[in-house]
Amino acid sequence: MRFKILRDFNLAMLAKQAWRFHTSPNSLISRCFKEKYYPHTDILQASTGPNPSYARRSIYNAIWIIQKGTCWRIGSGQNVKIWEDHWIPYHNNFKVITIDRGDSNMRLVKDLMNPDGQGWNSEVLEGNFLHIDSSAITQIPIIESTNMDALMWMFEPNGCYTVKSGYKAIQIWKARSQTTARTSNENNSV
């Protein structure tokens, strides 16, 4: 039997609680935590704040897992920021590569859609993004522009976070960072 790395498993379980707070904001525990620790924002954007409880600090230390492993599923595009948020599946850590020039009024993903919300505005995409970005964006299906945008966990086919997939994601990220560090050390020693 293979033993799990206990710290990583604990982080994966704490991330599950953060996922529940985000996806079930009307549950009693979610409402209590929100009222006390982050009344004006969402748990994924909240800071620890002054004098956090042990539980709040523990959950806060696991939020990075949800932030790193999720991507927005586009509905209306009204809640997703083009330049800051993770919203392009399987592309450059879910973000655009194109640099924001700051000279346009495009801030939200809805600004990239046709006015009727039934597809992507190809003129806007081609005029403002690198080809690799515009190609990746046009591959994103807009299922129903009246639906709200929602986070999806990219390590599960159904888009819902599980402790098992969270633990596996942590192991993948650790292996990648160790490989990157090894490669960097080898390049520096040459």
DAHUHU-V579903 format. One record per pair of residues at least 12 apart in sequence whose C-alpha atoms are under 8 Angstrom apart, sorted by the first residue. I is the first residue (numbers start at 0). J is the second residue. D is the distance in Angstrom with one decimal. If there is no record, write none. Layout:
I,J,D
I,J,D
This chain:
7,166,6.3
7,169,6.9
7,170,8.0
8,162,7.7
8,166,5.7
10,60,7.8
10,61,5.4
10,166,7.9
11,61,7.2
11,64,7.7
11,162,5.2
11,163,7.6
11,165,5.2
11,166,5.3
11,169,7.9
12,162,5.5
13,57,7.0
13,58,5.3
13,61,5.9
14,58,6.6
14,61,5.0
14,62,5.8
14,64,6.5
14,65,6.5
14,162,7.8
14,165,7.7
15,160,6.7
15,161,6.6
15,162,6.2
16,58,7.1
17,42,7.1
17,43,7.7
17,58,6.3
17,59,7.9
17,61,7.6
17,62,6.4
17,65,7.7
18,65,7.0
18,160,6.9
20,42,7.0
21,41,7.1
21,42,6.4
21,43,7.4
36,48,7.1
36,51,7.6
36,55,7.9
43,62,6.4
43,65,7.9
43,66,7.1
46,59,7.5
47,59,6.5
64,165,7.3
64,169,7.6
65,152,7.6
68,152,6.0
68,153,5.9
68,154,7.2
68,168,7.6
69,85,7.2
69,150,6.2
69,151,5.4
69,152,4.5
69,153,5.6
70,85,5.0
70,86,5.0
70,87,7.0
70,88,6.5
70,93,6.4
70,150,5.7
70,151,5.5
70,152,6.6
70,153,6.7
71,84,7.9
71,85,6.2
71,86,4.6
71,87,7.6
71,148,6.5
71,149,5.6
71,150,4.5
71,151,6.0
72,86,6.9
72,148,5.7
72,149,5.2
72,150,5.8
72,151,6.3
73,86,7.5
73,139,8.0
73,140,7.9
73,141,6.4
73,142,8.0
73,147,7.6
73,148,5.0
73,149,7.0
74,141,6.3
74,142,6.7
74,143,5.8
74,144,4.8
74,145,6.5
74,146,4.8
74,147,5.1
74,148,4.7
74,149,7.6
75,109,6.4
75,116,7.4
75,143,7.3
75,144,4.2
75,145,5.5
75,146,5.8
75,147,5.7
75,148,6.2
76,107,6.5
76,108,4.7
76,109,4.3
76,110,7.9
76,144,7.5
76,147,7.6
76,148,6.2
77,107,6.2
77,108,6.6
77,109,5.6
77,147,7.9
77,148,7.4
78,107,7.0
78,108,7.9
78,147,8.0
78,148,6.4
79,107,5.6
79,108,5.8
79,148,7.3
80,106,5.8
80,107,4.5
80,108,6.1
81,95,7.6
81,105,7.7
81,106,5.7
81,107,5.3
81,108,5.4
82,94,7.3
82,95,6.7
82,98,8.0
82,99,6.7
82,106,7.2
87,135,7.0
87,136,6.5
87,139,7.4
88,139,7.8
88,153,8.0
90,135,7.2
95,132,5.9
96,129,7.5
96,132,6.5
97,128,5.7
97,129,5.8
97,132,7.0
111,123,6.4
111,124,6.8
116,144,5.5
117,141,7.0
117,143,7.9
117,144,7.0
118,140,7.9
118,141,6.3
119,137,6.4
154,168,7.2
